[in-house]
Amino acid sequence: MARPLAYHPAHALNAICPYYTMFPLEYPFRVLKKHKEEAPIVLDPFCGRGTTIYAARELGLQAWGIDSSPIAVAIAKAKLATTSIEDVLLLAEIMIALEPEHVPETPFFKGAYHSRTLRQLCSLREGLLNLDEESNASIILRAAVLGCLHGPLNKTEETSAYFSNQMPRTFASKPDYSIKYWKERNLKAPNVRVIDVLARKLSRILNLGIDCVGNPDQILYSDSRTSEVYGKIPNDFSLVITSPPYYGMSTYIQDQWLRMWFLGGPETVDYKIKDQLKHSSQDAFINSLAIVWGNISRSQSNKLDLYVRFGSVPSIESDPKYLLRSSLEESGVWKIISTRNASTSEVGRRQATQMVDDSTAAVEYDFHAIRV
Ligand SMILES: C[S@@+](CC[C@H](N)C(=O)[O-])C[C@H]1O[C@@H](n2cnc3c(N)ncnc32)[C@H](O)[C@@H]1O
């Protein structure tokens, strides 16, 4: 089997920061290549870390993304940035040179980061939060820090790819669990210089300086159920490629609480955050999705194609085909023209494999619908 594009060095920009349930690059590439001759304007209303957006950039197509998670937006914006590694590192050095006003003192932060590393991270956090003006360099810097914020320990500090003590890279474990885990195994946070870790990460991103047809403002922080956000997108988008949250997967922001802290959030997990799709019942979920499909259908383009990758989370019993079909039916304007099992086309490259080992992963489907 060919090596998944996710690990290809040419696509290191797409991998600037992992994201829970990101979909494989192969999927948007396949769809975009099919429609490339039509020069479509592309939209992903649940853009996550911006895989669709990145694939469109690579093919020279204009793409817009919407997501209600600030973390997703920060990462997806990087997919439309063009800058140089030198500019990003210079900005980081200027920020790190300033003394931070506040450094967290909770047991979690003390265990997660070496005191010197934490001070540098706090300087960067405050520097990025207090910026007068956003630039492509600050967008890449923010996404790169988010990508290095937590992950597995390296054998040596000189080769560290992450700033933290042992943690998963796709989501942040909860504070009490982490503290216990480090204590039981006597694990210590590495004494790493933030700038060195960033330089290593950025040096692998080969396409950072290549011009791009779009810009980071094309990623919108919003709930895709609201109709207003579509007023900020060209009204003739003609190709939608997306993957909504799977039914029951409603904790995107809480699972990313440490990245959320870096973006200005609290030092603990915030369970109050809303703006995600409703998962209280299957009907509420179908209705939530139908609102988004209805919003999209109002594009002024003569032809409108919708491609959706959708599955289920292994821990919650649901029928993804039923949920997706019902939501499209409820919106009243879509006709499904094909449904295929994603796992038969891209075994080992599915979204669900990010969550559990392949043997227990639930099935995923690729739907193609057209507006009628
Ligand atoms: C399955 S993920 C998308 C992953 C994406 N395909 C990628 O490759 O990174 C679903 C995304 O939908 C977002 N989301 C959930 N409810 C939303 C809403 N009401 N409006 C916009 N985005 C929403 C989540 O924050 C999450 O990033």
The ligand as a Tripos MOL2 file, in Angstrom:
@<TRIPOS>MOLECULE
LIG
   27    29     1     0     0
SMALL
NO_CHARGES

@<TRIPOS>ATOM
      1 C1        -14.7010   15.7440   12.2180 C.3       1 LIG1
      2 S1        -14.0860   17.3340   12.6460 S.3       1 LIG1
      3 C2        -13.5300   17.9470   11.0890 C.3       1 LIG1
      4 C3        -12.1320   17.5120   10.8210 C.3       1 LIG1
      5 C4        -11.6090   18.0080    9.5000 C.3       1 LIG1
      6 N1        -12.1910   17.2750    8.3830 N.3       1 LIG1
      7 C5        -10.0740   17.8870    9.4600 C.2       1 LIG1
      8 O1         -9.5600   17.1770    8.5990 O.co2     1 LIG1
      9 O2         -9.4310   18.4530   10.3340 O.co2     1 LIG1
     10 C6        -15.5600   18.2350   12.9270 C.3       1 LIG1
     11 C7        -15.3630   19.7080   13.2590 C.3       1 LIG1
     12 O3        -16.6500   20.3110   13.3400 O.3       1 LIG1
     13 C8        -16.5420   21.3780   14.2800 C.3       1 LIG1
     14 N2        -17.9070   21.7770   14.6740 N.ar      1 LIG1
     15 C9        -18.7620   21.1340   15.5160 C.ar      1 LIG1
     16 N3        -19.9310   21.8030   15.5770 N.ar      1 LIG1
     17 C10       -19.8070   22.8790   14.7580 C.ar      1 LIG1
     18 C11       -20.6790   23.9270   14.4010 C.ar      1 LIG1
     19 N4        -21.9270   24.0050   14.8970 N.pl3     1 LIG1
     20 N5        -20.2430   24.8730   13.5150 N.ar      1 LIG1
     21 C12       -18.9970   24.7930   12.9910 C.ar      1 LIG1
     22 N6        -18.1140   23.8130   13.3170 N.ar      1 LIG1
     23 C13       -18.5180   22.8580   14.1750 C.ar      1 LIG1
     24 C14       -15.6760   20.8310   15.3850 C.3       1 LIG1
     25 O4        -15.1030   21.8830   16.1360 O.3       1 LIG1
     26 C15       -14.6580   20.0150   14.5830 C.3       1 LIG1
     27 O5        -13.5120   20.7860   14.3190 O.3       1 LIG1
@<TRIPOS>BOND
     1     1     2 1
     2     2     3 1
     3     2    10 1
     4     3     4 1
     5     4     5 1
     6     5     6 1
     7     5     7 1
     8     7     8 2
     9     7     9 1
    10    10    11 1
    11    11    12 1
    12    11    26 1
    13    12    13 1
    14    13    14 1
    15    13    24 1
    16    14    15 ar
    17    14    23 ar
    18    15    16 ar
    19    16    17 ar
    20    17    18 ar
    21    17    23 ar
    22    18    19 1
    23    18    20 ar
    24    20    21 ar
    25    21    22 ar
    26    22    23 ar
    27    24    25 1
    28    24    26 1
    29    26    27 1
@<TRIPOS>SUBSTRUCTURE
     1 LIG1         1 GROUP 0 **** ****
